[in-house]
Amino acid sequence: MRAVIQRVKRASVSVDGKIVSSIEEGLLVLLCVCEDDTDRDLEYLTKKIAHMRIFSDENGKFNLSVKDIGGSCLIISQITLAADTKKGNRPSYFYAAEPQKAQQLYQRFAELMQNKHNIPTKTGVFAAHMEVNLLNDGPVTIYIDSKENLQ
């Protein structure tokens, strides 16, 4: 499971010109479910993101998590994080999970963030063409691959 995490002042996602979800201060998470992802990847990544200290405390140090600041998460499905660009000029997405599995784990990811980690969480529309609007704070952008950390 791969994620790009962006600390935001605000973020929204639109489909067909209509905003379907928006958040104020918190995290925008671009999430890619890969073919070999399991519940272990899901548990690891939701816990890591929920507790990642990338918000500043009163001294300007990254000591606070999205939970600590009372922030929200906006989770967007992002198959292109599975891109293999080693050959040619057209990326291959062979490593991405099949749509049914990807959608199931994507939805469970959002549910865990909301219900287990108690972070107000919204989502985009799975497999839709979306327009994401954000105000990146910092900018702070972090990439996590569960496979690189679960060895």
N, C-alpha and C positions, 0 to 999 in steps of 0.2 A: 504494500500500500504506500503510495507516495502522496505527499502533500506540500503545497506551497502555502505558507502562513504569512499573512500580511497584517501588521498592526494598523488599524484604521481609526480615523476620527468618525467616519461614516462610510457606509457601503450600501449599494442596492443592486438588484438584478431585475432586468426587464425582459419580457417575452412579447413579441409582436407590438412593441412600443408601449406596453403597459407594465408598470412596476408590480412585480409579484412578491417581492420580499425586500425589506430594508432593515438596517440596524444603525445605531449610533456607535459610540466608542466600543471597540472590541477587536475581534479577529475575523478577517475574511480568509476562509480556508478553501483552496482549490484542491479537490480530492480525486485521486485516481485509484481505482481498484484494479489490481493486477490478477492474472490468472491463478497464481498460486497463493493468494491471500487467504488467511483463515481467521477464526475468531481471535487467535493469538495476536495477529497483526492489528486487528480492530481494537482490542483491549489496550495494547501497547500505545497505539497512536492517539486514541482518545485521552488516555491518562496523561501522556506526554504533553499534548497540546493544552489540556485543561490546566496543567500545573506549570507550564513553561513561563519563566519569569522574564518577560520582555517589556513590561511596563515600568515606568520610572516611579521611584518613591520620592519622598520630599527632598532628598538629597541629589536627585537626578540619576540615581543608580538603578539598573534593571533588577529590581528585587520583588516586583509584583506580578502576579499572574492575572489572566482575564477574570478569574473568579474573585481575586482580591480587590479589583477595581469595580466589580459589579458590572462588567462588560458583557457583551453578547457575541455570538458567533453566527456568521453567514456561511453556510457550506454549499459549495458549487461543484458539481461533477465536472471532471476535467480529464477526459480520455487522453488528451495530447501529452500529458505527463508520462505516458508510457511509450512515447516516440523513440524508435531506434533510428538513429541518423547515420549509422556507420557506412551504409552503402547507398550510393546514388544521391539524388536530390529530393526524393519523395520519402518522407518518414514512413516507417512501418510500425504498425500498432499490434503486432503479434503477441506482445506481452500483456496487453490489456485483457481484463476479464470479459467473458461473454456478457451481453447486456443484462440478462436475467440475474446472474450472480452479482454483477456490478451494482445494479439497482438495489438489490436486497441489502448488500453490505453498506452502500451509501445511506440508505434509510436507517439502518441500524446504527451507523456512525452518528447520525444526527440525533437519534433517540438516546444513545448513551451520553452524548454531550448534554442533552437537555435533562434527562431523568437520573442518570447515575452521577454526573458531575455537576448537576444543578446550575448549568449555564444556559440562559435564554438563547435558544438556537432556532434559526430559520434556514430555509433551503431555497435553492433555485428549482428549476423544473428539469428533472432527469432527462437527458438526451435531447433537450430542446436547443434551438439556436438562441443563445442568451446574450444580452448586452449587460456587462458588469461595469458599474460606476463606483469609484472609490476615491477616498482621500486618504492616501497612505500617510501614516504618522511616523516621521523619522527621517527618511523612510526606513522601516524595519520590515525585511522580507527574509524568511527562513525556509529552507527546503529540508524535508525529512523523508527518508525512505526506511520503512520499517525493517526491510530485509538487511539493511546495512547495520542496524542496531540490535537485531534479534539473532545474534549468532552464538 
